[in-house]
Amino acid sequence: MLAPFRRALVRQVRATFNDHSKGERPIQRSDNALFPRESVIARVHGDVTSMMAGGIAALLLQMLHPGALGGVWDHSDVHDDMLGRLRRTARFIAVTTYGDRELAEAAIAKVRSIHQQVHGMLPDGSSYRADDPHLLAWVHVAGALMFLDGWRRYGEPRMSPADQDSYFADGGEIARMLGADPVPRNRADAERLVHDFRPELRADDRARRFRDLVLNARPPTLKEMPIQKLLMSAAVDLLPPWARELHGLGTNPAAAPVRAATFGLASTLRWAFAHEAYRSAQSRGNR
C-alpha cells in the first residue's frame, strides 16, 4: 500500500538533486571510492535531509567571508539559479564521497581549474582569489561543520567525539586535494579555526542580499514550497548564534517545532531510501 508513496518520494528527491535535462543520474557507490563504505564521511553524507539543511547553512556561513562571497557573487549564476548551485555542490560531494576514485579525482581537478580563473576586487578595494589556500580553508571548515552538525541533529544525536574527529580527518583529504591550508584534523581543530576566522567575517549589503537570495529562492514547483521553507528554517537554526546575529536572523522562537518537523522528514526519507537500497542490493544479488 505504501510502495507508490515510497517510490514517489525517492523520485522527487532524485529529481531535485539530478538535472535530467543534462542527463544526470544518481552517483553509484563504488568499491574503489576515496573512502570505504563504512567510513564516517560516507555515513554523514548519505543522509538526504541533514545534508540539505546542512548545505544551506554551510552556504550562509561561508558567505560571511567577503572573499568567498565575492567569488560567488561575481563569477556564478547564483542570482538566477540557486537550485543549480546547490545541485552542483551536492553532486561534487556525492562524487568525491561515493564515486569511483578516478571520477572523484577528475571532479577535484575540474574545481581546481575553475578556481584558478576566479578572482576579482571586493567593494573595499582588496582582492580575492578562489584558489587562495586560506580562503579555501574557510570554505572547507564552514561547510564541514554545518554538514556534521546537521547529521548530529537529525541523524545521530549521540555521535561520539571520536567519530566526529574521523569525519574531519576524512573530509580533510578532499580539502587538501583542493588546495586548502590549514585543514583541521579533528573537531577541536575545526572550532579553533572558525574562531580564528571570525575577525575576517562580516555581513555587508551584499551578504544580506545573498542571504535573501538563499532563503527566498523559488522551489522548482509550488508543491515543494512547504518542504523548502522547513529546510530553510532548519538551516538557519543550525547556524552558530553569532552567525545568525551577523545575518540579522536572530533567535527563532519556533525552533522546537522546526526541529521536530525536520526530524520527521529525515526519518521518512531514510525509510524510503532504505527500502530502495534493499531493492538495489537484491537486484545485484540476482544477476
N, C-alpha and C positions, 0 to 999 in steps of 0.2 A: 504493500500500500504506500509506503514511504519512498520507494525506489525512484519514482518520477521526480519527486521533490528533491531528493538527494542528488540525482543526476543534473537537475536544473541548476542547483547551487554550484556544482562543480563547473558546469558550462559557463555560468555567469562570471565566476572568478577567473577562469581561464581566458574569457573574452576581455576582461578588464586588463589583464597583465600581458596579453599577447595580441599584437596588432595583426589581425588576419589579412588586412589589405597588403601587408608586407610579407605574408606567408610565414609569420612567426608561429611557432609551436612551443609547448612547454618543454623546458630543458629536462632531459632524461638523466637520471643518476648514473654515473659511470664508476666502475670499479677502478678506473685509472684517473680519478679526480685528484685535485691538490690535497684534499682531506679525506680520510676514511669515513665510511658511512656512520660509524659510531662516534665520530668526533663531536665535541661540544658545539662547534660552529655549525655543523650540519643540523644538529638538533634545534638550535636557535633560529636559524634562517629558514627552517621548514614550516614555520607556523604562519599562516596567512594573516590573521588578524593582528597579531602583535607586530609583525613586520610592516603592515600598512600604517598602524598608529605610530610605530617607531620611526618609520621612514618620513612621515610628515613632520614629526617632532624633530628629527635629525635635520631636515631642511630648514626649519625655523631657527634652530640653534646655530647651524653652520653659517647662515646668512647674517648673523650678528657680527661677523668679521667683515669689515669693509672690502678686503681683498677677495674673499670668497664671493661676496655679493657682486662685486664689480665684474668678475668673470662671467657669472650667470647673467647679469643684467645686460652686459654689453655684447655677449657672444652667443646667446641662445635664443630660442623662440619661446621661452618660458612665459612671456606675456600673453601669448596666444594659444599655447599648448602645454598647460601644466600637467595634464594626464600623460602626455608624451614623455615629459622629463621623468616623471615618476616611473613610467614603464621602463625607460632606458636604464634607470638606476636599479630597478628590481631585476631586470634581465642580467645586468652586469653581476649583481650579487649571486644570482642563480647559476650563471655560467662558471664563476670563479669558485663557487662552493661545491657544486654538484657535477658540472660538466667535465668532459674529458680534459686531461691536463693540457693537451695541445690547444684545444679551444679556449681554455682559461688563459693560457699564456698569450694567445693571439688577441684576446679581448683586452688584456692588460697593456699589451704593446700598442693597440689602437688608441686606448685612452691616453697613454703617454704621448703619442704622436699628436693627438688633439690638443693636449695641454701645452705643448711646445708652441702652438700657434695662438694661444690665448694670453693676451697681455694688454695693458692699457693704463690710463690715468684715472685716478679717483677724483671726486669733486674737490678734495683738499689739495690737489696738486701732486700727491705722492703716486708712485707707480705700483702696479701689481703684475705678477706673472703666475699663471696657473701651475707651472712646473716648479715653483718655489718650494723646496723641501719643508720649510717652516709652515707655509700655508697649507700644504698637503697634510702635515701633521695635525693641524686644527680640524680640517675636514674629516680626517680619519677618526680622531678621538671623539669628536662630537657625534658622528654617526654611530660609532661602535657603542657608546654609552646609551644612546637612545634605543638602538635595536635591542641591546641586552636588557635594559630596564623595561622595555615593552614586553619582552619574553618573561621576565621575572614577575611582572604584574599580572599578565593574562595567561601565562603558560606554566610557569614553575616558580611559585612564590617562595618555596623553600630551597631554591637553588643554592648549592654550597659555595662558600667563598673560593674553594679550590676550582670548581667548575667555572666560576666567573673569571678567575685568572686564566684558565685554559682558553676561554673564549677570546680574551685579548691576545694571548700567545698565538692562537690560530689566525685571527684577523690581522695581526701584525705582519704575518708573512706577505699578505697581499699588499699591505700599506708600504712595506719596504720595496716590493717589486714595482710599485707605482712611483717610488722616489721620495716618500715621506721621511722626515727626520726632525725630531726624535719620534720614536714609536714606542708606546707603552707596552710592557710585557705582562702587566697584571692590572687589577682594578685600582690598587693604590697608586700605581704609576699614572694611570689614566686620570684619576681625580686630581692628582698634583699638577698634571699637565694642563687640565682645564683651568685650574686656579691660576696658573702662570699666564694663561692666555687672557684672562678676564680684563686686564687693563687695555687690551687691544680691541675689545668688543664695544660696539655702540649701536644704538638704534636711531639712525637719522631718518630724513624724509624718505629716502629710497628704501630703507629697511622696513619702514612702516607700510609703504606701498607694496613691497614684496609680500609682507605678512598678509595684507588684504588679498593679494592675488592668490596666495595659497589657500587661505581659509574660505574664500568666496568663489573658488573655482567651480565652474559648472560641471556637473556629472554628465557622463555620456547620455544618460536617459533620465527622465523625471522619476522613474520608479527607484532609481538608485540614490535619490536625494536624501532620504532618511538615514540610510547606512552611511553615506558620505558625511553628513552632519555629525553623526555619532562618532565616526572615526576622527574627524577634525577636533571635536571636543576631547576625545581620549588623548589625542596628540598634544594638545595644549596642556592637559592635565599631567602628561609625562614630563614636561619641561621642568628644569630646576626652578624654584621660586624666583631666583634673581633674574633668570632669563625671561620668565613671564612678565616680571616687572619692567625689564628693558623694553619688551614688546608692547607694554601698556595693556596687558591682558588681565592682570590682577589675579585674585583668587576666585575660583569657580565654586559658587555655593551649591551647585548641582553635581559636585564631583562624585559623591557616593552613587547616585543613580546612573551616572555615565559609566562608572567602573563596573557596576552590576550588569548593565546592558551590554557593554563591550565584552565582558567575560562570557555572557550568554552567547553572543555572536561567535566568539572564539571557539567555544565548546561545540556549537552547531557545525561550524565549518570543519573542525577536526573530525567530528563524527562523519561528515560527508566524505572527506578526503581519505579517512582511514578505510572506509569501505572500498573506495576507488583503488587504493593501494593494494588491498587484498585481492581485488578482481584482477589487477595487473599482474600481481605475483602468481596468481592461479593460472592466468593465461600463459605466462612464460613457462610455468611448470608443465603445461600440457603440450608444449611444442615438441 
